[in-house]
Amino acid sequence: MAEGAWDRPLGFPKSRSHPPMTVELNGRAIFAKGTNWVNPDIFPARVTPELLRPLLRLAREANFNLLRSWGGAIVNPESFFEQCDGLGLLVWQEFPLACNNYPDDPAYLRVLDQESRSIIRRVRQHPCLGLWCAGNELYNFWSGMTDQSLPIRLLDRNCYDLDPATPFLPTSPVDGAGHGDYRFLDDEGREVFEIFQRARNTAYPEFGCPGPSPAPYLRTFIPEAELWPPRPGSSWETHHGFGAWEADPTTWLCTTTLEHYFGPTGDLEALAERGAWLQSLGCQSIYEEARRQKPGCAMALNWCFNEPWPSVAGPCLVNWPARPKPAYHAVSLACRPVLASARFAKFQWRAGETFTAEIWLLNDSPQGVPAGEVEVSLVAGGPPALILRWAFPALAAGANLAGPRAEAVLPAAPAGAFELVLEVSPRREWSSRYRLKLLAGGL
């Protein structure tokens, strides 16, 4: 249970508290940093050890420690679990149930009983298995299942009978945990910074921020005649640029969001670059915010890691078959065991406005952090301008530290971008950078 969880709900009669979401590994509570793993290919027979190897290596190199094997996908072949064993990647394994009300009738339950027992017997032998889950989003209004639904009770029973030492969740999300949001800017005008800084979840098993694929990748599968401009009804829609999610007809390309910040886009390279900027910063900020909220929060898993075929845009970090997007590299840095981190309010700032950011040191490692110093600078069309020095004390293993607030008036620089730079001494590898939008002119 998260620290303080037993104090909620207040008063009597008491109902149950939020379910446990903190992973305890070999007696030590860890922060679960990871991702949602989907089918690595639309044809399951092509999911070979050779296909899996570069993808799983990328997951490990992103500083992830947990993969949620999502219930809308297949149960992966043996080579997936063998490689996760070797790489030290925990697996949250869901049964292949998702987003539906699975029936209580005896014929279906017989099939589910047979299939689930086979899955448990096959997977339970692997050290990488971290937890079982009945399936994805089974308690939501579009699925309508409950604790009393017989398929969930059956799966819980089978996991207890055949693998009692491994934890079991009835679904994700459960009370206290959150799925979403999946946009940089929502339909109420809130950015990812506000959305997640206001959230107080025990875990974020799904969240995302979409972005277009790099221009060279798009040219490998979009016909030349359809490359520009992107439009519904073309290959851009077939490959999930438009109409991929009902929240916004322009998802996952999110052209309305791009135009909100940048105005009209003139060419493919500009579209890809601008979208990658938003996705990279959005994903980086969400992982770091989730980490700042521990111990109340204990998990951050983005939606999603990979794609089963070429996509023009989406929240994935790695394009099919194993080509990292720019956001992958931003997330890898956000998930380092130790880093300096900044919490700020928004993406777009104006020259002459007072910029503010809270400075933190995040530590998920099993070792303590020695005392050091963070230098905070702004870079806006010229050399770095130092705005704060923070001499931080030694930090215990697995502990975060909230530091001072950095403030500075943004200079009258040409419109474009500025960077917030956090340099850690003597450990430069813990340093961080954030690229933000700068508007010219006064307030």
N, C-alpha and C positions, 0 to 999 in steps of 0.2 A: 504494500500500500504506500502511496505517496505520503510524505511527511504532512501531518495534520489532517489526513483524510478521515480518520475515525471521528474527528470533531464535527463532521458534516454528515447528515443534516442536523441543524440545531434543534433543540427542543424535543419534546416527547408527544405522542409515541414516535419512536425512531423507526425510520425505514432503513434500507440498506444504503451504505455509502457508495461513492463511485467505485467501480470494480478496479482491482489492481492493474496498473499498466507499467510499473517499473520492473525492468529486467534485472534479476539478480543472477550473476554468472559466477560460479565457483565462490559463492559467499560474498561477492562484492556487487553492490548496486552500480549499474552502468547507465549512461545515457545512450539510448538506442538511436543511432544516426544511420539512416538508410533510405530505402526506396521501394517502390512497388514494381515488382518484376512481372512482366506480361509475356505472352508467347514470343519467343525470339524469331519465329517464322510462322507464316499463315498455314504452312503445311507441317504438321507435327512430325512426319517421317523425316523431315530435313533437320530436325533438332538433334544434331550429332555432337559428339565431344568437341569436334573441331569448330563447330559453330558457336558453342557455348564458351570455349576457352577465352577468346579475346573479350567477350562481354563481361564474364565474371572477373577477369583480371582488371578490367576498367572499374568495376564496382569496388574491388579491394583498393585500388589506387586512388579512388575518390574518398578514402578514409571512412567508408561505410563499414558497419559491423552487423547489420540486419537487413535481410531481403524479405519483403512480404510477397509471398507467392500467391497472387491474387486469385480469388475464387471464380472469376469469370474466365479463367484460362485453364489449360491442362495441368494435371499433376506431372511435373517434369520427369524426364527419364533418369535412370540411375546415374548417368554421368554427371548430371547437374549436382546431385547431392554429393557425389564423390569429390567433385572439384570444390564445392563449398567446404567440405571437410578439410581439404588440404589448404584452402585459403584462409580459414578461420572466419568464415561468414556464417552467422546464424541465419536460420530459415524459419520464418513464420509461415507455416503451411496451412492453406485453406483447402477444404474439400471443394469440389467443383460445383458450388452452388452460389448464385449471385442474383440479387435484385428481383427475386420472384417469391411467390407464396407457394412453397413446395407442399404437395398434398399429404394428408394424413392417411390416405387409403392403403390397404395392406399390400397391394401389388407393387406400388412404388416403394414402400418401406422395405419390402423384401430385396429389391434391387439395390437400394441405398445401403442396406445392411451388408450385403455381399460385397459391393464395391468398396465401401469404406473400410471394412475389415482387411480387404486385400491391400488397400493403400497404407493402412497403419502398419501392417506386418512388413511391408516393403521398406517404408521410410524410417521406422522407429530405430533401426540399427545404426543410423548415422549420427555422429556426434554433433553435426551442424543443426539438427532439428531443435529448435528453440521452443515452439509452441504450436498447438493445433487450434484451428478456428473453423467453425462450421461453415462459414461462407461470408460473402461480401454483402453488406447493406440489406440484411434480412429483416431488420426491425423497422425499416423506413416505411412511410405511408404507401409507397409504390409496391412494396412487397407484402407487408402486413403480417409477418410472423411474430411470434411472442415466445417467451420462455416455455410456454406450454405446448408449442407446436411439436408434434411427434418426431419429425425429422431431426430437429435440434436435440431433443431428449435422447433419441437413438444415437446420434453421433457422440454426444457427451458420454453415454454409457459405453459405447465401443472403445472410445479413447481411454476411459477408466479401466475397462476390462483388459485391454491389450497393451496400454502404455501409461500406467497410472502416474508415473513420475513426471510426465511432461504436462505443462499447463494447458488448459483448454479455455477458449473464449467462444461464446455462442455466436458472435458476429462482430463485425466492425462497421461503423463505430458502435461502441457501447456508451452508456451514460458517463459523461465526463470527457470523452474523447471526441475529436472533431474531424469530419471530412470537409475539405474545402477551406478557403475559396480557391478558385483555379484561374484567377485573372489578376493582371497588374492593377487594373482599374475596374471597379464593379459598377453596376447600373445606378448606384446611389452616389457615385462620384468619390468613393473611398478607395485609396490606394492600399497596396499590400502592407505598407508600414502601419497605417491606422488599423486596418483589419486585425492584424496579428498582435499589435501592441495592446489592443483592447481585449483580446481573447485571453481566457484563462482555462485552457484545457489540460487535462492530465496527459494527453498525448495528441499528436497530429499524425494519424496513420495515413492520411491522404491530404495533400495540398499541392498546388501547382501554380505555375506562371508560364503562359505559352510564348512561343517565339517561332519565327520562320526558320526554315533550314538554310544553311549557307548557300549563296548563289551558285558556286561550282557544283554542289550536290544537286540542286534543283535542275540544272542543265542536263543531268544524266538521265532524267526520266520525264520531264515535261517537254512536249513537242515544241520546237522552235517557234512555230506560229502562235502558240498559246502562252509563251513565257511572259509577255508583257502586253497590256497590264493584266494583273490577276483579276479573274471575274468568275462569278458563279456560273455553273453549267459547263465549265471546262474541266481540264485535268486538275485545276486548282481545287475544285470541289470534290472530284473523285478521290483526291489524295488528302482530304480533310482540311482544306483551307477555309471552306465555307460550309455552314450548316452542319457542323460536326457536334454541336451542343446547343440545346434549345435556349440557353441563357442569352445568346447573342447570335444573330444570323451570320455575322462575320467571323465567328470562331471556327478554327483556331488561329486564323491569320490576324484577327483583331485589328482590321484596318481602321475602325473607328477610333480605337485607342491610339494608334500610331498617328492619325491625323490630329487628334486632340493635342498631342505634345509637339509634333513636328510639322504640321501642315501637310499639304499634298506631297506625295513621294514621286520623284521623277524617273527612277530606274530601279532595276532589280537589286543592284548592289546596295543602294541606299535603303531599300526596304529590308533587306537581310541584316544590314548593319544596325539599323535603328531597332528592329525587333529583337535582335540578339542583345543589345544594350539593356532593354527593359527586362527580358527574361533573365539575364545574368544577374542584374542587380536585385530583381525581385526574389529569385530563388536564394541568393546569398543572404539577403536580409531575413527571410523567413527562417532558414536554418539557425541563424545566429540569434534571432529573437526567441525561438523555441528553447535554445540552450540557455538564454538568460533567465527563462522562467522556471528552471529547475530549482529545487526538487519537486515543486508542484507539478511540473511537466517533466516527462521522462522519455519522450520519443518524438522523432521527426522523420517521416517517411514521405518523400515527394511522390506525386503522381505525374509522370511515371518514369522509369529508368530508360526503357527501350521501346522499340516499335517492331511489329512483325512484318512490315513492308515499307517501301519508301513513302514518306509523308512530307508535304510541303510546309507544314507548320504543326505545332502542338506543344504540349507541356513536357515532352520527353527530353531527356538529357543526352541520349545517344540515338542517332539515326540508324536505321537498318543498313547493313547488318551489324556493324560495330564502329560507327563513325561519330565520335564525340562532337556535340554542338558547343559553341562558346560557353553556354551556361554550365556545361559539365565542369569546366575548369574553375569557374567561380564557386561552384558547390564544393569541389575538392578542397579549395582553400577555406571555405566556411566550416568544413568538417574536420579540419586539423585538430589534433588533441588539445593544443594550446594556441591561443591567438588573442591579439588585441582586437576589440570589436567596438563599433559605434552604433548608437541608436539615435536616429534622426527622424523628423516628422514627415518629410515629403521628398519627392523627386525633383521638382522644379522650383528654382529660387531665382530671385531678381537682384541685379546689381544694386547695392545700397541697402539691401535687407540684412538684418542681423541673423546670421547662420548660427544654429545651436546644435550640439550633439552631446549625448551622454557617452562617456568613455568607460569601457569595461575590459576586464581580463577574464577570459573563459578558459577553464581547465577541466577537461574530461579524462585526463590521464591518471594512471594509478600512482604517479609520483607527484611530490610537491613541486612548486615553482619557486625558485629563488627570487629575492628582491631585484628590482630593476627599474627601468625608466621608460616611459612612453612619451615621445615627442609627437605632437599633433600639429599638422601643417595644412594649409590650403594652397592649392596650385590653380591659378586662374590667369592664364595668358602671360605668365612670367615665372620667375623663380619661386620656389616654395616660401610661403610666409608662415613662420612659426607662430602659433596662437596659444599653445599650452605645453607645459612640461609636467608630467605626473610621475613622481617617484613612488612606485607601489611597493608594499611590503611583501615578504615571503607569503606564499599561498599554499594551503593544504592540498593534498591529493584530492582530485575530483571536485574542487570547490571553485566557484566564481567569485569575482570581486567587482563591485560597482565603484567606479572612480568618479572624478570630477566632471563638471559640464564644461565643454569648450564653447566659446562664443567669439564671433568676429563679424565685422561688417564686410559684406562681400564687395570686392573692388569693382570699379567701373571698367569692366573688361568687355571685349567683343562678345556678342551672344554666341552660345555654343555649350561648352561643358566646363566644369571645374572638378577638381579631385580633392577629396578629403584623405589625407595620408597619415597613418599611424605607424611610426617607426619605433620598434622595441629594441632597447639596448640592455644587455649585450646580445640578446638572441634575435637577430634580424629575421630569422625564419618565422617568427611569430607576428611579423608586421602585416598590416592590412591596408587596402586602398578601396575607395568608393568613388565612382564616377557619376556625377549628378548634372542636371540640366541647369544652365545659366541663361537668364533672359537679360538683355541689355536694358538700360534706362532706369530711371528712378521709380520709386513706389507710387 
